[in-house]
């Protein structure tokens, strides 16, 4: 990450997440999410690291704001059942 700007670092992280998870929203499973969401919220000490971020649509991200990582996993499971 030496001389990279914050924007370049985030773009690289987004690409790494996309390579790991594919082009689907973590919460609803639909294609082409546009935001990174923290499983452990930044306000709770979460960081921009690969194990702590997932791709999410803006509206999905807003729906889980303030939830713990465990609550987000539960929310994820319920949404995927609803969209199956």
N, C-alpha and C positions, 0 to 999 in steps of 0.2 A: 504494500500500500504506500510505500515510500513517498513519492511526489504527487500522488493522486489528490484531486480535489474531493470534497465531500460528495459532490454530485457524481463523480466518476466512481467513487467507492460504492455508493448506493446502486448505481447502474450495474456494477460488477456483482454485487450481492443479489440484486434482482435476477440477473442471468443465472447465477448459481442456484437460486431457489427454483427457477423455471426448469433448469436441468435436473434438479432433484425430484420435483413434484409434477412436472409437466405444465401445460398451459391452462390448468383448471383452478377455479376458486376453491380454497380449502374448505369453505363453509357450505356452499351450495353445489359445488361440483360442475358448474357451468364454465364455458370457455372464456378466456381472455379477461382475467381480472386485471385491474389497473393499479392497485395499491399493494404495499407491503403492510402486513399487520404483525404486531408483536404478540406472541403467545403469552409472554409475561410482559404486561404493559410497561412502557417507559416510566410511568408514574410510580410503578411498583418495583423499579430497579432493573427492568428489562433493557437489554442492549440490542444494537444492530449487529447480531451475529447469526450465522447460518442456522443454528439449531433453534433460534428463538423467533424466526420470522417465517411467514407464509404469504402466499399471494391471495388477495381477496378483492372482490368487487367493492367499490366505495360503500354501497348501501349495506352489504354484508358486514363490512368492517365497522360501520356505525352501529349496527345492531348488536355487536358484542362488546362495545366500548365499556370498560370498567369491570368486565368479568375476569375471573381468575383463569389461568391456563386450563384447569380441570373443567370449569364451567364452559369454556370455549370448546373443549373436546366434546362435551356432552351436547352442546348446541350444534356442533358440526354433525354429529351422528343423527340427531333429530332432523336436521335439514336434508341430509342425504336420503333418509327414509322417505321424507315428504316428497322429494323430487324424483324418487325411483319409479 
